[in-house]
Every structure is written in structure tokens, then in C-alpha cells.
Amino acid sequence: MKQFFAAFAAVSLSVGAVSANEIELPGQLSWTAYDTGSAGYNQAVAIGAALQDAVGVNLRVLPGKNDVSRTEPLRQGRVQFSATGVGGSFMAQEGAFDFGAENWGPQPIRVLLANNGGAINLAVGVAGDLGIETFADLRGKRVAYIAGAPALNVNTEAYLAYGGLTWDDVTRVDFGGFGASWTGLIENQVDAAFASTNSGSAYEAAAGPRGLFWPPIDPENEEGIAAMREIAPFFMPNLATVGANIDGTDGYQGAGYPYPVLIATDETEEDLVYNMTKAMVELFPAYDGKSPGIGGWSLTLQEMEWVVPYHEGAIRYFTEVGAWSDAAQANNDRLIERQRVLKEAWDALKAEAPSDWEAAWSEARRKALADAGLEVVF
């Protein structure tokens, strides 16, 4: 598996006071973000407050229960940006899972910036009243499954795989959204659910009658981590220091990846993306510390060689401040080529109109990637 998370060397960047004249954004911006109570939503609200105070921009944050509901307004042009996760970015690009449905297909996603703080994990939490110590102990337990949220479900599946389990080994409990799954954990409708460790819902569960426990990931367990990354290649072992039942401790050894990820599409105007990226970077001191885990938006923590390409407007800004490299550009070019291969395979299959779309697309997608010499995932 290619090492996607290439380290980005810290850049020396002095940012002075930012005026409204230096950042040219419309007076009203709209983002989609994770459901209310999530870390992604709380961070978007904090960023919105900084935009309002510094440059008079009103950021409207539209919560979405799942990856599809966060991505649909972006696809339709009803919002300019989406603060999403690997579902709305990587899986949407790949045309995988819910994005492999006949009315979706590979999306031309472009990244502006991502939260790479490393202070949090993206993990499966379990009710503290069950005595669970490892992921293997989830056998036979009730595990949350979120409709229309392939990222959450694949991530949960990856943690199960680390424990040597599959969905067949647990009792799947379906919910309509992220928030509902954690309400279900608190109210004893389910025993385990996926979240960022700093999610408001996780803090609520930790303070609730059942309590909360994060089963650990052993970074020395090569077999378990390999099984995990076979399901979700973007995961990396990580020691979290921020989150429910984690704050003030020596940390929680789990796994993580960039979250949230601020995205646009290839059709989003370059100047708009340039100024939004500039605002995210240069207003960072104004919103840093205003929400748990928000420090990961710092420019010095960006992973410029990730799994989804950056937008030309973001690259323009990064180049200006010396944060873009030839290696980052080469990786970006490869990823855009990957998107081209996937889109051509999709268009060719649409013309054939197969009767079993799901099976046909799964085969066509994997074949197109293999034939092009590109890594086959999902």
C-alpha cells in the first residue's frame, strides 16, 4: 500500500494582521458540514465566527447527516464548499459505495485544506458499561450503521477487521444519521458507534449513564493494522490527546486521518478557492483554540501529498507562501489522472446500460484502475 500520508515539512510563515481588503470573499458563504454536535460542525461554526469578526463574511453552515447529504448541495452548486471527511472526499472521488450508485459516479473533488492535527483519533467508541477491552470483544454486540454514510461504515468495518471481525459477527443497528447513532448508544439502543474522539456526541456519551470506552489499537500489531488498512487504506495509527475521556490523560492509542477536509469541485471558481484558502490560513490565529481539535487546520500541519487532489486556487496560495513543492504537484497530477480514468470508465459503462449496475461498476472500476497501473482500492 502506497504511503499516502507523506510528511509536509513545516514552513516558516509570518502572517500579519488580515484586513477585509486582503481577503476577497462574498458577504455570504455556505458550507455543508457534519451533523450538529460533531467536531466538524463545531469547527465550522468557530471558523465562521472568525470570518465574521475579521472580514465581515457570514458563513452559513448546513449540517448533513451523512456523506451523500453533505455532498449533494456541493454537486448542485447550492453551497460553495463542504467540510467533510474521507467519504465526501476520497470515496466520492472513487465513485465507491454510495457514490457508486447509478445517479452518482466519480466526483471531481478538489481539496482546499484539511485538519491534520493528530490530536484526535477517528475511532469506534463503545458503551462503558459492557466491560469491553478489545475490538474482538464486540463479537455479538450491537454496532451502529449509518444510512448514506459509507465513510462512517467503512471506518467501523476497518476497526472490526482489526479485531478479526466482520459485520456478520456483530448485530448491525441502522440509524439515519451520525447524531442518532450516538443518541442510540446513550439510550442503550446500540453498543458501539464511530466518531472523532472530540465529537460533542462522544463527550455527551462519556457523561451519560453508560459511560464511554475507546478500545485501543496496538501499533505493533502488524496483522491487525494490515487488516484494518485493507478495508480503509487512509488510516494510520495515532496517539490522540484530545477527546472524551482522553483530555488530560497520557492519550489514547487508536488511528486517524485528516478530518474535517474542506473541499470544492473542479468547477469552483479559482479566485474564490484562493481567497477561501487564504482566509483559512491567515485567520487561523483567530479561530485556533475555539473548538477541540481545531488546531489541525494550521498550514504547518498540511499533508500536501494526500489521496485527493488540491484545487488550483489552493495551489496558487500555497505556492505564494512557499508551501507547495514539485513532489506535491506530481502527486496532484497523478490524482487528477486517476479521476480522469474513473470518469471515463463510468461514462463508458453508462453507455452500455448494464442490468446489474452495482456489480458491473464494481468490476469496471477495478479493471480501469488496474489497466491504468493505478492502485486498486475498494
N, C-alpha and C positions, 0 to 999 in steps of 0.2 A: 504493500500500500504506500503510495507516494506520500511523503511528509508534506501535507498541505500547509501546516502552520509554521512557515519559515519565520524566524525571528526578525523583527524590524529594529534595527539599531536606533537608539534614541537620538533624536535630532535636537540641536540647540536652537531654540526659537524664542525670541523675545517679542512679546505681543503687548503693545501699548494700549492705551485707552481706545475703545472702539466707539465711533460715532455713527449716527444714522446715515451720514453721507458715505461712509466707507463700506457699508453693507446695504446692497440694493435689493430688498425683498418687497413683495407686495404687502399691503397692510393686513391682509388676511391670508393665512396659510392653513392647510388641513392635512393632518396625518391620520392614518389608521394606526392603532397600537393594540397590544394585548388587552384582555378584559380588565375592567376595573378591579383593583386590588392586586394586580400583578406588578412586578418590578418594572416591566416595560411601560405600563401605563403611568405609573408614578413618576418614572424618569421623564417621560414625555411632558407631563404636566410641569415638572420643575424646569425643564428646558423652555417650555412656553412662557413661564413667568420671567425667565431671564431675557427672552426675546422681547417681551412686552416692556420690561423696565429699561432695557438698553437701547432698543431701536424702534419701539412702538409697534411691533408686529404682534397681532393677535393670532395665536396658534390654537386652532380647534382640533382637539384630539377625539377621534371616533373609536371607541372600543370595539374590538371584534372578538367573537367567541372562539374563532378557530382560524386556521391558515387561509382557508378559502374566503371567509368573510372579511379578512383583513386585506386580501389581495384583489378581490373583485372591484372595490372602489378605485384602486390604483389602475387596474386594467381599463376601466371605463373612463378614467380621467376625472373622476369626481373628487379625488384628493391628489395632491402633488407628490406625497411621499408616504411610505409606510415604515413604521418602526416594528420590525417583525423578527423572526428567528430563522432557523435553518429550513423550516417548512416553506415560508413565503419567499425565501431567497434561493437556497440550493435545490430544494425539491421542486419548486416552481420552475427553475431553470431546466431541471432534468426531465420535466414532464412525468414525474413519478407519483405514485399513489393517487391521491385525489386529483392531482394535476395531470394525471394520465387519462382522465375522463374525456370522452369524445368532444365535449364542449370547452375543454381547456387546452392542453398541449403545452410544450415547452415555452416558457415565457422569457422575453429578452430583458431579464433583470439586470440592473446596474446598482452597485453599492456606492454610497457616499462615505460612510463612516460606520464603525462598529464598536460596541462596548467590549473591550478585551481586558477587562480589569483583572481577571484571575482571582479576585477576592471572593467570588461566589462560585458555586457549582450549579449545574443543571442536573437535578437528581430526582430519584424516586424516594419520597418520604412515606413512612408507614406510621400507623397509629401506635402510640407509645404504650398502649395497654395490652399489646399482643405478645410481648416478650420476644419479638423478632430480633435477631442479631446479625443475620446474613441474608443476602438475596435468595439463597437456596431455601430459606425458611418461609418464603412466600408461597411455596407449593400448597395448592388448595385454598389459598386466601383470595379475597375479593380485590381485584385490581381495576382501577379506572381506565376507561377507553373513551376518548373524546371524538364525537362525530365531526367529520370535516377538518380534523387536525392531525394530518399524517405525521408531522414532526413530533408532536407530543407522544403519539402512539408508537412510532418507531423508536423514540428515545426510551420509552418504557420497555419496549421489547428488547432493546440493547442491554438494559440493566438486568432483565430477566435472563438473557443469554449469558451474561457474566456469571449468574448463579446457576447455570446449567438448566434453565427452564425455558419454556415457550408459552405462548398464550394458552395452549392446550393443557398446561399444568396448573393453571390458575382459573378462578372464576371471573370472567370478564363482566364488568358492570358499565353499561353505556351511559354517557352524560352528554348534554347538548353543548357544554362549554367548559372552559378551564375552571371558572369560578364555581360552577355547580359541582364539579368533581371534588373540590376541597370542602365545600359545604357538606357533601356526602360523606367525606372522611370524618368531619367533626360530628356529624349526626349519626354515625355508625351505619351508613349505607354502603360503605366501601372501606377497605383496609389500607390501600396504598394508592398514591397519586403522584404525578410528575409535576415539578415546578422548579423555578430558580430558588435557591436557598434563602434569598432575600425577599421573596414574594410576600406581600401583605397577608395573603391567604395562609402561607406557611406560619407566619407569626401568630395568626389567629388560631390555627390548629394547635400550635405549641402551648398556647394559653388556655386551650379548651379542655373539656373533661377527659378526653382520651390521651392528650399529650401527643408528642411527635418524636420520631426517631429516624435518623438518616443512616441506613446500613452503609458501611464503608466499602471502598474499592481499594484493594491491595495493589499498589503499583508494581510489585514483584510477581504478581500472578499473571504471567505472560499468556497462559492459556485462556484465562477468563477475559483478559483485555482483548486478546485476538478475537474471541467470540463476540465480544461487545462491538468491536470496530468493524467486524464483518457485516453487522446489521447497520451500524451508524458510523461511517468512516471519519466523521468530523470530530469525534470525541477524543479527548486527551485526559489522562489522569491529572488531577489538580487538587491542591490543598486550599480549601475555602476558609476564609477567616470572617466572612460576613454572612449572617443569616440567622434564622430562627434556631435557637438552642446552640448557636455557633459563636455569636458575638461574645467577646471577652474570654474565649477559650483558646487552646492551642491550635484549633482549626479542625476541619472535617475533611478527611481524605476521600474524595469522590472523583468526579470527572466533570468536564465543562467544555465550552466552546463559545465563540463570540455571541453575545446576546445583551441587548437587542441589536439588530442590524438595520441601519437606516438605508432604505432602498428607493430607487426610482425605476424607470424603464429606459430603454434606449431612445425613446421618443421624447423624453422630458428635456425641456429646453436647457442648453448648456449653460447659459448665463444664470438661470435660476439655480441649477445644481451647484455651480461655482459659488454663488453667494450663500446658499444654504450650508455648504461645506465650510466656507469661511466663517459663518456665524457660529456653527457648532464648535469650531476650533478656537476662535478668538473670544467667544463668550464663555468658554469653559470655566474660567475662574468665577464667573457669576453664578453658575449652577452646580459647580463641584461641591459635594457635601450636602446637597439639598435633598437627596434620596439615597437610600442604601445601595451601594454598588455603582453609583453613577460616575465615579472616578475613572472607570474604564473607557470613557469616551476621549480621554486625553490623546492628543496626537502622538505622543511618545510611545503609546501602547498599541498603535495600529499594526495589524498583520496585513501588509501590503500584497503578500502573495497568498491569497486565500482561495476558496473554491468557487467564487462568483466574481465576475469582472467588475472593475470600478468604472464609473461614468466618466466621460471625457471632461465634464465640468469639474469633478472632484480631482481628476488627474492634473488639470490645469492649475488648481490651487496648490496641490501637493508639490508640483514642480516649482512653483513660485517660491515656496518656503524650504525647498531642498529636501523634501521628504519622499521623493519618487526616485526610483532607480531603473537602470536598464533591465535588471532582473525582474523587477515588478512589471515593467512594460511587456517583457517577453511572456511572463505568466499571464498577463491580461490578454495578450494576443491569442494565446493558446485557448483560453477560456471562451473568448468570443468565437473562435473557430469551433469549439465544442458546441456552442449554442447553434451555430450555423448547421452543423452536421445533424443535430437533433431536429431542428426545424425542417430541414429538407426531408428527413426520414418521415416526419409527421405528415408533411404535405403529400408525399408520395403515397402513404398509407391511406390518407383521406380519399385520394383519387380512386383507390381500389375498393373502398367501402366494404370492408370485411364484415361478416355477420357477427363474429365474436370479437368486438373491438378490443376488449381488455387483453385477451390472450395474444391477439395479433400485434398490438402495440408493444407489449412487453417483449415479444420476440424481435420485432423490427427495431426497437430502440437499442437493445443489446447488440444486435448484429451490426447496426450502423456505427456504434461506438467501436466495436472490435475491428471492423473493416477499416476504420479510420486510424487505427492504432491508438485509440484513446481509452482511458481507464473505464472499465465497466463496473458500475455500482448499481445496486438495486436490481 
